[in-house]
């Protein structure tokens, strides 16, 4: 319970001003990249095919590279 309270205090406060169009696009892109990264990691846990695993690893590198572009 305490960890949840501490975790909530570490999150940024919600913004009172709306996102600009550019900020909204950036946030959408980051969210999509994070969802894709989660999917790839999940598939890698259950993957048995060596070729498919290599493709997933390549995709993961790409996604992490893209996410670094949006990091502050």
C-alpha positions in Angstrom: 0.0 0.0 0.0 2.8 2.4 0.9 4.6 1.6 -2.4 1.4 2.6 -4.3 1.2 5.9 -2.4 4.9 6.6 -3.0 4.5 5.7 -6.7 1.5 8.0 -7.1 3.5 10.9 -5.6 6.3 10.3 -8.1 3.9 10.7 -11.1 3.8 14.1 -12.7 0.7 16.2 -11.8 -2.0 16.4 -14.5 -1.7 19.4 -16.7 -4.4 22.1 -16.5 -3.6 23.4 -19.9 -4.5 21.2 -23.0 -1.7 19.8 -25.1 -0.9 21.6 -28.3 -1.3 19.6 -31.5 2.4 18.8 -31.7 2.6 17.7 -28.1 -0.5 15.5 -28.5 1.1 13.9 -31.6 4.3 13.3 -29.7 2.5 11.7 -26.8 0.4 9.5 -29.1 3.6 8.4 -30.9 5.4 7.6 -27.6 2.3 5.7 -26.3 2.2 3.6 -29.5 5.9 2.9 -29.4 5.5 1.7 -25.7 2.6 -0.5 -26.6 4.5 -2.0 -29.5 7.5 -2.6 -27.2 5.3 -4.3 -24.6 3.9 -6.6 -27.4 7.4 -7.5 -28.7 8.7 -8.3 -25.2 5.6 -10.5 -24.6 6.1 -12.3 -27.9 9.8 -12.9 -27.1 8.9 -14.7 -23.9 6.9 -17.3 -25.8 8.9 -17.4 -29.1 10.5 -20.7 -30.1 11.5 -20.0 -33.7 15.0 -18.7 -34.0 14.3 -16.6 -37.1 11.2 -15.0 -35.6 13.1 -14.3 -32.4 15.8 -12.5 -34.4 13.2 -10.4 -36.1 11.6 -9.5 -32.7 15.0 -8.5 -31.3 15.6 -6.3 -34.3 12.2 -4.7 -33.8 12.9 -4.1 -30.2 16.2 -2.3 -31.0 14.2 -0.1 -33.5 11.5 0.7 -31.0 14.0 1.6 -28.3 15.9 3.8 -30.7 12.7 5.6 -31.6 11.7 6.0 -27.9 15.1 7.6 -27.2 14.4 10.2 -29.8 11.4 11.3 -27.7 13.1 11.1 -24.3 13.5 14.5 -22.6 
